[in-house]
Amino acid sequence: MNQSKTNKHLITAVLLGIIFHGTSMFFTLEKTYDALIHLFFANHYATSWFEPWNYSWYTGFTVMGYPPLVHQSIGALSSIGGLKFGLFTVALLGIILFITGVYRFTQVLIPNKKIAGFASILAVFSSSFVETLHIFGQLPSIIGIAVLMHALPDIYLWIKVGKHFHLIKGLCLLAVTVTSHHVTPIFGMVFFIFPLIGMVTMDTARERVTSSREVTFFAFAKALKKHLLRIILFGVSSLILIIGCILPYWINTKENPITQVPIPHGSRDNFLEVTSSGLVFFIIPWGILLFIMPYIFYRYYSKRLLFFGISFTLLFILGTGGTTPIPLKLLGENAFNILTLDRFTLWASIMALPVFGEFCYRFVEGDFKKYLQSKWGPYHHRIIGGILASIFIFSAIFTITLGKYRPSQPKAINMLPIINFLNEDDHDKWRYLPLGFGDQMAWLSTQTNATTVDGNYHSARRLPELTSRAVERLENSKYRGIEGIGSLQQFLTVPEKYHLKYVFSNDKFYDPLLYFTGWHRLSKLENGIMVWEKAGVTPLPTLLPKDDIPLFQKLLWGIIPMLTILCVFLIYLQSLWSKSFQSISKHIPIYFRFQPDPTKESKLLYTSSISWAFLIVGICFYGLYTFYIKNATQISPENVVKAYYDAMDYKEFERAHAYIDPTSQKNISQFMLEISVSDGLLSSYAKLDAMDITISEQTKITAKASITATWVTPLKVITTSEILDLNLIDKKWYIKPKAIDPDIPPDQFFSENSISFYNHGKRKITSGHTYHEDVLKQPVVEVLSARLLKKDSIYVIVGEIQNVDNVPADISVTGNLYTKDDISLAQFNAKDIIKHKLLPKETTPFRINFEDIAWSKNSDQKPTRFDPNAFTGVTLDEIPSTFNLQVTANVATTDLYQPVGLSMTEVSDHIVSGTLSNTSIQAATIPQLLVTYYNTTDEILWVDATYIDTSVRQQHKTLFKIDILEKAPFKVISEGLENVAVNGLPNSAIASKVIPNRKQAITDYDKIKIIHPQYAYLKIKPNVYIGNPLE
Amino acid sequence: MTLKKIHIISICLALLSISYVLVAFQKTPEAVRSIVSRLSIPKGPLFAGQEIRFKLVSDLPTTSSENGVLFIHGSYGTTLIEASIKNEEVIYIIPKTYTRRAGYLDWKHIQNGEILDRGSLYISSDTTHLGTIENYVGPRSINANLRDYSMMVSIPTDHLDNMIPDSTKVFLKTQFRDRIQNTKKLITHNIAWQRIPAPLMTGRISTGATLGTIASKERVIDIFPDIATDYTMDVTRTHSFADGNELMTFGTSQIKDQNDNIITDGTLVTFHIRDSNNRYWETTGISRNGYAFAKALHPQIPSTWTIKSSIEGIAQSEEFTITFLSVLQEIPTTLSEDGREITIGPLTSYLGQIIQDGIDVKLYIEESQEPITQLSENGIVSFSFPKEQFPEGPLQLGIETLGLTKTIKTSLN
């Protein structure tokens, strides 16, 4: 009658789980990777339950790419207390389901209520569960596996006993699993249900013989034959369920196959090489289980659990990602690159819980206790127990707080100012793009009607610009090197294609890129987010296209998931009802007949377990030691240089100062002052990519380090090389500081007049359309020359444009290539090789590169190094023979200030050098030099752009050097201004009307003569990004 | 008993015959009776907003529902109207949405699919109750020259937003400085329009239109100056020495177009400078009230500058020449005893004062092409030649600063 009592362990586990997870999730869940995405989907169902099309992301996508149950549940609950209430309620349900799931699953595997109780307590603090919930936020995954575990006892009983009630109950639970997570039941079939079937068969075979030794292959086959019909019935019906319950998902997958190129994921790394991935995807989820690996394998390779042993081994190996080549071979290239492999480790660690529970039981009350106490005495037994428990609890606490120490997300952004901005004055009629928001972008999308081109569920993408790139989101593209920045550049260069007008920048890294692609700052919102705007982008049409699907699919999708929950409830009510009339003994399920054999004392197991534990401890200490040697900052010359660069890269200047020679008398205040006056692309917008340190002339107390470092910026890659002198003082290496620039500006105090512009926009305060009289005339600009060239193998359009109007202009230039039969071949905008904002009568050169969507073909070789300048030239089917050019001008009011001028420019063999001097009152943060090359007859041959790495402060100067291009094969395909239009009007009409008698000689005065076989002159025009404009 | 084919066939036949009987004895519909009816068409001129109704004169009792429908098609759209009965009269009332629109209204009287009568009415706009005048002007800014012009278009409407019939008189008015023009225009094709040639002075043209008691909103045209004409420039500087640490200002005369209008604020003016060694400088200024100023740093090398200013492709200044004098006659140098350190300086400026920090000092070792450059601090720069890099022996050094050069031989010990 032991079983009739309430299982105290289970009650303890559930209460502990609710207290531990229920409290902490309020601090962790919203900062996880996935929780906000689920919230976004939930919001979709809350607002339109039966309509699967969502316009918010990726210019529209279908939510049928993800099973809906969890999202629908949150959505349904949101009507009671809001979306977040829904999220936390579902998470709490998930926690309870998981703990009870482990309890039921353990009972089947190791039919002992005490052990199951132990396992359920362990499940509460299992580091893989903690990680999945509190770091990854994978709610559907957790609910999927939890419900699957609940289904296993019923599946066992159906196959063993054959009662239809069990089949129906098992299938109902399986349906809930299917509708909450699609991957779990598919792999759950393989890794959980197949071994379970094996175990049932084994049990049947065991029943027919007297000892487990007699269970031979033949006996097993006989047992299998007996159950075959039930197994097939179960298999077929579960297959029908998997397909039927989320039929629209499968139809959608078939009709819109995932074209996304694989996106790198840490779980596919080699954990020995990328130790951070090893920590997150191996060490943390396994945690203390690593210590008892021999026991787990020993138990799972016992005869009854043999099939679980095989499954566990497979899961363990698959979870190791790219550390060994086996997962790649097992899964095949395709599946390997689509699946995130961390789920295998999650399942393996969950599968290990029953055995872990048994281990703890034996350790606390069973034979292990006896063995250890007899060998080492009770005191040591308790100490070991204490240590194991501490490690176990510590790893749970460490995991739950990981997000605090190594934040995976930018700081929480107050979305309200952004929401207000989007709601104001119809700003939500255009698309927006958040930059540097992390997964919080999903939370922004949840709260606004405005749509974005980006999104946070990459399997649902449709734009080839995104699917062809291994970029998670545009929003964090800086972490994805060329593919990220390249993809982002494409959107920023041709924003009118996507009706993209606003960018919310939470990371100033992207600001220079925005400026040079023609965007301008609107204002800084209260939450510190900078709003960037692009002029001349048309609003979204009122009706947006969508992929409509048949009504029956919409109904299936909206009804079935909730129906599965209803079925489960009814069945449980029924079974509670019927149980209340039965005698208690009938409750005991049949698998309790297969209690584990009375444990035999196995010396081999004990010794191997203990030696394994020692081995793991040894590896841990070795790992910590190497970590220390590699990371102790001042232990060697290399380390101090590395640490110094690291500190500078992360802008931890106080730490960087700690590595400066204390005898050099550079105190922190002087050091910080020097830092504060340095600005520019290299010091403010660069991320250290790689560095190479060579130590030379090392003596006992001095050394020289020559460092070559590459820095990634949004505009180009910068390679720096410098030599640092190092000193050893008190067994610590220090860096000798470098001399500072002694240049003194001429004036202490000075003034400047400037012209500023302001555009009211709407003069009347109305949310209606802007009045006719408030719409400004588009400024008149004139294209002075335009030529279609073929240089090397790429086609470009180069030319010059002058703003001939009396108001400042913001220009965007679109080029089209045509065949001789006037068939359009390609279209693109001038990206950064142009000055977008022009004062009245100002001229800019431009170059249009015809870019294609990079690596759209699988055969394309992807570069391994980051190069923001690289672009994929468009592949043209035919040879272009003519072009047309469309220039759109809008009134500009900002970014017109010109702080720098050229000075001392001289020409030597291959180089034009000089200084840029700033005589103004604003610091020139990032100067760009637009260089135009001409031939002897004053025709443009090429336009190029160079960025200067350092800023030019007020009344200071900086050196520049331009390498003159080498001679290259060159062909003029077409030239002339016949097919050039400005604001939709022919350029020729403008040219003859505004400046009928253009004085060419005046234009020529700024040409610098060079000696070159191809080029005769060049012209240099500065274009400056001012990071902190004065108001 | 087994079911045989014959049974099935007989059941089918029975069912067929029953259904035939049912269909055959159904009541036949009454034959369509023809109706002699006539519509009384509204007479006289019709104005927008006025009620329009058709009356049916018919032999049939007025209660009959078979009066047919009136199909109408006007500038608002197309619809069908059912008859209504008022005071025992059958009438068709045209909805207000149709009668408020001026223009043709086609109608057809249809009964049982047969068109009994058809016709067309013309609804005129209600000129007794005028509404507003929509006035459009463009381009909104033009240049003060003979080539440029703008255009005003007026669209007067009645109170129901219908356009006024052609040949109605509209007064188009413009004001520029102290001249007000009032032009009478007749509406043609529903609009009245006028070209406004650009005056040769900058300013603003205000426009408006009136018709009877109604008036348009004000629309304005900005007159910007025409392109600039050539101008002069000058240079302001505090001294004429090449000390590399003083700013000078380039300024233009007031830049105007050919009609003496001052060019717009914000126009970009570039100053191009070449020195006697063909080095190039470029600095920009933006105009304010026609004047543009730009600054440049004094050179460190005595030279003569030729400056020219321009507005690209449009206007320019005469060339302007200035000369910078040397601040120093010779470079002072000191060698250390072992010959391994050379100190250059103190470099002094034109009053004998120590030159401001940041002067370039270049050192050429032997015949090397690439010099080592250092910047002066307190007028002094020093270079050292450590033993590791420079073995003992003689060494020739070339020094270049402030436009001066000096060659020194040292022997390293």
Interface residues (C-beta under 8 A of the other chain):
Chain A: E697 D741 P742 D743 I744 P746 D747 N753 S754 I755 F757 H772 E773 L776 K777 L784 Q802 V804 D805 N806 V807 P808 L839 P840 K841 E842 T843 L896 Q898 G901 L902 S903 M904 T905 E906 G914 S917 T919 S920 Q955 K957 K993 V994 I995 P996 R998 K999 Q1000 I1002 T1003 Y1005 D1006 I1008 I1020
Chain B: Y136 G138 P139 R140 S141 N143 R147 D148 K217 R219 V220 F224 P225 I227 A228 N245 E246 L247 T264 D265 G266 T267 L268 T270 H272 N277 N278 R279 Y280 W281 E282 T283 T284 I286 S287 R288 F293 A294 K295 A296 L297 P299 K308 S310 I311 E312 G313 I314 A315 Q316 Q356 D357 G358 L375 S376 E377 E388
